[in-house]
Amino acid sequence: MDLEIDDVDRRIIKEYLEDARRSYREVAKRVGVAVGTVLSRVKKLEAAKIIKGYSAIIDYSKLGYDITVVTEIVVSKGKLVEVEKSVAEMPGVCAVYDVTGETDAIVIAKFKNRESLSNFTKSLLKMPYVERTNTHVVLTTAKEDFNLPI
């Protein structure tokens, strides 16, 4: 379902990106529209899967996830989707992308310790159709924010 979004929709989305706990009433006040307008616009944005859910922004390092990795995976021809589905279900995996270039997929994952990372890497290498991996350990996170300007 393609939905044309206008400035009001963008402003509503921006409000929820800043704080997903805001009430319809608070968003309406901030955007300058009626509460019913916010309610109907949000329902349309949800139906169109533009708003896919609501969540908190967590500082995972404060929960002990001190290791972030970016892993490149080379997969046997024709089996990429199968491998990606399996990898996406593994503990610690935050994102899975199939990409262009010398590798077939990129995985971003977080771990509490080297043992968890080691188990993850070994599990990848044991998977059928995974030919090889190349894991990069993140030393410093300069930016980690998937919210883009709307």
MONOR-V379605 format. One line per field, one symbol per residue. ss: DSSP state (2 for helix, 1 for strand, 0 for the rest). A space follows every 50 residues. Layout:
ss: ???
//
This chain:
ss: 00000022222222222200000222222220002222222222222000 00000000022220001111111110000222222222000011111100 00001111111002222222222222000111111110000000000000
//
